[in-house]
Amino acid sequence: MIHATGNLLWRLCRITFGLVLLALGIFLSLPGIPGPGIILIVLSFGILSHHFHWAHRAHVYVKQKWHEVLDRRTNTSAKKESDHG
């Protein structure tokens, strides 16, 4: 009984922390407010993805886009090096 209550409390803390990070990230993403808003949003998706399907889908989407940007950047820099060589 105590173990189940501890697990439930831990889950509630993770969900609360993830939602607070999401709200803070959205706030910091507003124009004119400096801060790492996008990073906090991605972190919150990572935390919440363990508990919510919508957060898991968002986390996978953001990771996919991030890898596309990195691949595009790598291909562009490799092309520039071959043009100069």
C-alpha positions as a Python dict, from the first residue, in 0.01 Angstrom:
ca = {
    (1, 'M'): (0, 0, 0),
    (2, 'I'): (276, 244, 91),
    (3, 'H'): (472, 149, -223),
    (4, 'A'): (169, 219, -446),
    (5, 'T'): (112, 555, -277),
    (6, 'G'): (479, 645, -325),
    (7, 'N'): (459, 559, -695),
    (8, 'L'): (145, 765, -735),
    (9, 'L'): (302, 1060, -554),
    (10, 'W'): (618, 1035, -767),
    (11, 'R'): (407, 1024, -1084),
    (12, 'L'): (207, 1327, -972),
    (13, 'C'): (530, 1518, -901),
    (14, 'R'): (671, 1437, -1248),
    (15, 'I'): (348, 1542, -1420),
    (16, 'T'): (330, 1864, -1218),
    (17, 'F'): (695, 1943, -1290),
    (18, 'G'): (646, 1874, -1661),
    (19, 'L'): (339, 2097, -1679),
    (20, 'V'): (518, 2378, -1494),
    (21, 'L'): (812, 2349, -1735),
    (22, 'L'): (572, 2355, -2030),
    (23, 'A'): (394, 2668, -1902),
    (24, 'L'): (726, 2839, -1829),
    (25, 'G'): (863, 2744, -2170),
    (26, 'I'): (556, 2883, -2345),
    (27, 'F'): (586, 3205, -2144),
    (28, 'L'): (957, 3240, -2225),
    (29, 'S'): (884, 3179, -2594),
    (30, 'L'): (672, 3491, -2619),
    (31, 'P'): (825, 3777, -2818),
    (32, 'G'): (1020, 4023, -2607),
    (33, 'I'): (1077, 3785, -2316),
    (34, 'P'): (1434, 3652, -2307),
    (35, 'G'): (1497, 3297, -2203),
    (36, 'P'): (1534, 2938, -2318),
    (37, 'G'): (1165, 2882, -2391),
    (38, 'I'): (1201, 2627, -2669),
    (39, 'I'): (1447, 2420, -2466),
    (40, 'L'): (1208, 2411, -2170),
    (41, 'I'): (921, 2306, -2396),
    (42, 'V'): (1125, 2019, -2538),
    (43, 'L'): (1231, 1911, -2188),
    (44, 'S'): (872, 1920, -2070),
    (45, 'F'): (765, 1700, -2363),
    (46, 'G'): (1037, 1455, -2265),
    (47, 'I'): (913, 1439, -1906),
    (48, 'L'): (543, 1429, -1993),
    (49, 'S'): (589, 1174, -2272),
    (50, 'H'): (611, 899, -2011),
    (51, 'H'): (253, 973, -1905),
    (52, 'F'): (69, 1129, -2201),
    (53, 'H'): (44, 1015, -2562),
    (54, 'W'): (13, 1372, -2696),
    (55, 'A'): (340, 1466, -2527),
    (56, 'H'): (509, 1155, -2668),
    (57, 'R'): (396, 1245, -3022),
    (58, 'A'): (517, 1603, -2976),
    (59, 'H'): (851, 1483, -2839),
    (60, 'V'): (904, 1245, -3133),
    (61, 'Y'): (809, 1522, -3379),
    (62, 'V'): (1052, 1771, -3225),
    (63, 'K'): (1333, 1513, -3220),
    (64, 'Q'): (1265, 1430, -3586),
    (65, 'K'): (1277, 1797, -3687),
    (66, 'W'): (1595, 1849, -3484),
    (67, 'H'): (1768, 1562, -3665),
    (68, 'E'): (1650, 1698, -4002),
    (69, 'V'): (1805, 2036, -3919),
    (70, 'L'): (2130, 1870, -3811),
    (71, 'D'): (2142, 1658, -4127),
    (72, 'R'): (2075, 1961, -4344),
    (73, 'R'): (2347, 2154, -4163),
    (74, 'T'): (2597, 1868, -4198),
    (75, 'N'): (2520, 1825, -4567),
    (76, 'T'): (2554, 2200, -4628),
    (77, 'S'): (2890, 2223, -4450),
    (78, 'A'): (3019, 1911, -4632),
    (79, 'K'): (2912, 2061, -4966),
    (80, 'K'): (3089, 2389, -4884),
    (81, 'E'): (3409, 2202, -4797),
    (82, 'S'): (3400, 2008, -5123),
    (83, 'D'): (3343, 2330, -5320),
    (84, 'H'): (3651, 2487, -5164),
    (85, 'G'): (3872, 2179, -5207),
}
